[in-house]
Amino acid sequence: MQNGRQIDLSAQVERVKRRTRPWKAIIALLLAIAAAVFSHQARNDSNPIFSATNRTTNQLIAAGLAVAFLIFGSVATYSLAGKVRELLQPKTGTAHAAVAGYIILIVGAFATLVITLELFAVPVGQLVLGGALTTVFVGIAAQQALGNVFAGLVLLFARPFQVGDAIRLQAGALGGTLDGIVTDIGITYVRFDTDGSVMSIPNSQVLNAVVGPIPPHEEEAEAEVAPDGKSGTPGGPEHSQPRPGGPT
C-alpha cells in the first residue's frame, strides 16, 4: 500500500507540474519583459523615477534588472520548450517533438543572451562577428557530429521509414546488408533491432544507405526454419542415426 500511495503522489505531482508549466512560462515572460523595459529606462535616465536619482544608482539598478531579465528569460524559454514538446509528442511523435523543443530552446536562449548584452551596453556587433568566426571553426571541427544532426532532421521530415518498420539497409559503410526493425529515430542516431540486439547507427550513414523493406520471400523463409534445429538433415532428430558396423 505504501508503494501504491507513493506512485499516486508522484502522478499527482506530475499532473500539477503539467498544469502550472504554461502559467510559469507566461509569468516568467511578463517579468522578463518588465525587467528589460525598466533596465533600459534606468540606464538612459528616461523614466521620471530614475531621473530623480543619481547616475551611479541608476547604473546599479539597470545592471540588477538586466540580471533579472536573464533569469526570467531563461525560465520562460525552458518552460515554453517543455510545454511545446509535451503538446506535440502525442501528435507528431517523440522525435519530432524533441526537435521542436530544441529549436525553441536554442532560439530563446540566443535571443535572451543578445538582449541581456544590449541591456549591459555591450557592443553586440563585434561579438556577433567574433561568434560567426568561432562558429566556422567549431563547425569544421565538429563536422561529423553536425552532419549526423542535419541528417537526423532530414530523416525526421522526409520519413523514408518510421518507428516499428522492418527495413533493410544496404551500404558499404554498414558492411553490406543489415535487416532489422527501427526502434527509435533520434537527433544523432537511429536505433535498429537486429535479432534481439539493438544497434545505434549514425544518421549520416543511414541517410547515405539504400533503404527498403525486407523482401517477403526472405521473411517467409526465415519463419519456416524451426528454432529447435529439426531441419530434416541426415543425422537430425527426425532420422535414425546409422549404427556403426561391428562384428556379427
C-alpha positions as CSV (number, residue, x, y, z in Angstrom):
1,M,0.0,0.0,0.0
2,Q,2.8,2.4,0.7
3,N,4.3,1.9,-2.7
4,G,0.9,2.5,-4.3
5,R,0.5,5.7,-2.3
6,Q,3.9,6.9,-3.4
7,I,3.1,6.2,-7.0
8,D,-0.2,8.1,-6.8
9,L,1.5,11.0,-5.1
10,S,4.2,11.1,-7.8
11,A,1.4,11.0,-10.5
12,Q,-0.4,13.9,-8.8
13,V,2.8,16.0,-8.6
14,E,3.5,15.4,-12.3
15,R,-0.1,16.5,-13.2
16,V,0.3,19.6,-11.1
17,K,3.6,20.4,-12.8
18,R,2.0,20.0,-16.3
19,R,-0.9,22.3,-15.4
20,T,1.4,25.0,-13.9
21,R,4.0,24.9,-16.6
22,P,2.3,27.2,-19.1
23,W,1.4,29.7,-16.4
24,K,5.0,29.7,-15.2
25,A,6.2,30.4,-18.7
26,I,3.8,33.2,-19.2
27,I,4.5,34.8,-15.8
28,A,8.3,34.5,-16.3
29,L,8.0,36.0,-19.8
30,L,6.0,39.0,-18.5
31,L,8.5,39.6,-15.7
32,A,11.4,39.4,-18.2
33,I,9.8,42.0,-20.5
34,A,9.2,44.3,-17.5
35,A,12.8,43.9,-16.3
36,A,14.1,44.7,-19.8
37,V,12.0,47.8,-20.1
38,F,12.9,49.2,-16.7
39,S,16.6,48.3,-17.1
40,H,16.7,50.2,-20.4
41,Q,14.9,53.2,-18.8
42,A,17.3,53.2,-15.8
43,R,20.4,53.1,-18.0
44,N,19.1,56.1,-20.1
45,D,17.5,58.0,-17.2
46,S,14.4,58.3,-19.3
47,N,11.8,57.5,-16.6
48,P,10.8,60.2,-14.1
49,I,11.5,57.8,-11.3
50,F,15.1,57.2,-12.4
51,S,15.7,60.8,-13.4
52,A,15.4,61.8,-9.7
53,T,18.3,59.7,-8.7
54,N,22.0,60.0,-9.5
55,R,23.7,58.3,-12.3
56,T,25.5,55.6,-10.3
57,T,22.4,54.4,-8.6
58,N,20.6,54.1,-12.0
59,Q,23.5,52.1,-13.4
60,L,23.3,49.6,-10.5
61,I,19.5,49.3,-10.9
62,A,19.9,48.8,-14.6
63,A,22.5,46.0,-14.0
64,G,20.3,44.3,-11.4
65,L,17.3,44.4,-13.7
66,A,19.4,43.0,-16.6
67,V,20.4,40.1,-14.4
68,A,16.7,39.6,-13.5
69,F,15.8,39.6,-17.2
70,L,18.4,36.9,-17.9
71,I,16.9,34.7,-15.1
72,F,13.3,35.2,-16.1
73,G,14.0,34.9,-19.8
74,S,15.9,31.6,-19.2
75,V,13.0,30.2,-17.1
76,A,10.4,31.3,-19.7
77,T,12.4,29.7,-22.6
78,Y,12.9,26.4,-20.8
79,S,9.2,26.2,-19.7
80,L,8.0,27.1,-23.2
81,A,10.2,24.5,-24.8
82,G,9.0,21.8,-22.4
83,K,5.3,22.7,-23.0
84,V,5.7,22.6,-26.8
85,R,7.4,19.2,-26.6
86,E,4.6,17.9,-24.3
87,L,1.9,19.1,-26.7
88,L,3.4,17.9,-29.9
89,Q,4.5,14.4,-28.6
90,P,1.1,12.7,-28.9
91,K,0.5,14.1,-32.4
92,T,4.0,14.0,-34.1
93,G,5.9,11.5,-32.0
94,T,8.8,11.8,-29.6
95,A,11.5,12.6,-32.2
96,H,9.6,15.5,-33.9
97,A,8.5,16.9,-30.5
98,A,12.1,16.8,-29.3
99,V,13.3,18.7,-32.4
100,A,10.7,21.4,-31.9
101,G,11.6,21.7,-28.3
102,Y,15.3,22.0,-29.1
103,I,14.7,24.7,-31.7
104,I,12.6,26.8,-29.3
105,L,15.3,26.4,-26.6
106,I,18.1,27.4,-28.9
107,V,16.3,30.4,-30.4
108,G,15.1,31.6,-27.0
109,A,18.5,31.2,-25.4
110,F,20.1,33.2,-28.2
111,A,17.6,36.0,-28.0
112,T,17.9,36.1,-24.2
113,L,21.6,36.4,-24.4
114,V,21.6,39.1,-27.1
115,I,19.1,41.3,-25.2
116,T,21.0,40.8,-22.0
117,L,24.2,42.1,-23.6
118,E,22.3,45.0,-25.0
119,L,21.0,45.9,-21.6
120,F,24.6,45.8,-20.3
121,A,25.6,48.2,-23.2
122,V,27.9,45.6,-24.6
123,P,28.7,46.1,-28.4
124,V,26.8,43.1,-29.8
125,G,28.0,43.7,-33.4
126,Q,31.6,42.9,-32.6
127,L,30.6,39.8,-30.6
128,V,28.4,38.6,-33.4
129,L,31.3,38.9,-35.8
130,G,33.6,37.1,-33.4
131,G,30.9,34.5,-32.8
132,A,30.5,33.9,-36.5
133,L,34.2,33.2,-36.9
134,T,34.1,30.9,-33.9
135,T,31.1,29.1,-35.3
136,V,33.0,28.5,-38.5
137,F,36.0,26.9,-36.7
138,V,33.7,24.9,-34.4
139,G,31.7,23.7,-37.4
140,I,34.8,22.5,-39.2
141,A,36.0,20.7,-36.0
142,A,32.6,19.1,-35.4
143,Q,31.7,18.4,-39.0
144,Q,30.8,14.8,-38.4
145,A,28.6,15.4,-35.4
146,L,26.8,18.3,-37.2
147,G,26.4,16.1,-40.2
148,N,24.6,13.5,-38.1
149,V,22.3,16.2,-36.6
150,F,21.3,17.5,-40.1
151,A,20.9,14.0,-41.4
152,G,18.6,13.3,-38.5
153,L,16.5,16.3,-39.3
154,V,16.2,15.1,-42.9
155,L,15.2,11.7,-41.8
156,L,12.5,13.1,-39.5
157,F,11.0,15.3,-42.1
158,A,11.4,13.1,-45.2
159,R,10.2,10.0,-43.3
160,P,11.7,7.2,-45.5
161,F,10.7,4.9,-42.6
162,Q,9.0,5.1,-39.3
163,V,9.5,3.6,-35.9
164,G,8.4,-0.1,-35.9
165,D,9.1,-0.7,-39.6
166,A,11.0,-3.8,-40.6
167,I,13.5,-2.4,-43.2
168,R,16.8,-3.3,-45.0
169,L,19.8,-1.0,-45.0
170,Q,22.4,-1.6,-47.7
171,A,25.6,0.4,-47.7
172,G,29.4,-0.2,-47.8
173,A,29.8,1.8,-44.5
174,L,27.5,-0.7,-42.8
175,G,29.4,-3.7,-44.0
176,G,26.8,-4.8,-46.6
177,T,23.2,-5.5,-45.8
178,L,21.5,-5.0,-42.5
179,D,18.0,-6.2,-41.7
180,G,16.0,-5.2,-38.6
181,I,13.3,-3.2,-37.0
182,V,13.5,0.6,-36.3
183,T,13.0,1.2,-32.6
184,D,13.9,4.9,-32.4
185,I,14.9,7.8,-34.6
186,G,16.9,10.3,-32.7
187,I,18.8,13.5,-33.4
188,T,22.2,11.8,-34.0
189,Y,21.4,8.0,-34.1
190,V,18.9,5.6,-35.4
191,R,18.3,2.6,-33.1
192,F,18.0,-0.7,-35.0
193,D,16.9,-4.0,-33.6
194,T,18.6,-6.9,-35.4
195,D,17.6,-10.3,-34.0
196,G,17.3,-9.0,-30.4
197,S,20.4,-6.9,-30.5
198,V,19.8,-3.1,-30.6
199,M,22.4,-1.2,-32.7
200,S,22.8,2.6,-32.8
201,I,23.7,3.7,-36.4
202,P,24.7,7.3,-37.1
203,N,22.1,9.2,-39.1
204,S,24.6,10.2,-41.8
205,Q,25.3,6.5,-42.6
206,V,21.5,5.7,-42.6
207,L,20.9,8.7,-45.0
208,N,23.6,7.5,-47.4
209,A,22.3,3.9,-47.3
210,V,19.8,2.3,-49.7
211,V,16.6,1.8,-47.6
212,G,13.8,-0.6,-48.4
213,P,11.5,-3.2,-46.9
214,I,12.7,-6.8,-46.3
215,P,11.6,-9.0,-49.3
216,P,8.5,-11.1,-48.4
217,H,10.0,-14.4,-49.6
218,E,13.0,-14.0,-47.3
219,E,10.7,-13.3,-44.3
220,E,8.8,-16.5,-45.1
221,A,12.0,-18.5,-45.4
222,E,13.2,-17.3,-42.0
223,A,9.8,-18.1,-40.5
224,E,9.8,-21.7,-41.9
225,V,13.1,-22.5,-40.2
226,A,12.3,-24.3,-36.9
227,P,14.1,-22.9,-33.8
228,D,14.8,-26.4,-32.4
229,G,17.0,-27.4,-35.3
230,K,14.6,-30.0,-36.8
231,S,15.5,-29.3,-40.4
232,G,15.4,-32.8,-41.8
233,T,19.1,-33.1,-42.3
234,P,20.8,-36.5,-42.1
235,G,21.5,-37.4,-38.5
236,G,18.9,-35.0,-37.2
237,P,16.2,-35.8,-34.7
238,E,13.8,-36.9,-37.4
239,H,16.1,-39.6,-38.8
240,S,17.7,-42.6,-37.0
241,Q,21.4,-42.4,-36.6
242,P,23.3,-45.1,-38.7
243,R,24.7,-47.8,-36.5
244,P,28.4,-48.4,-36.9
245,G,29.3,-51.8,-38.4
246,G,30.7,-54.3,-35.9
247,P,31.4,-58.0,-35.7
248,T,28.4,-60.2,-36.4
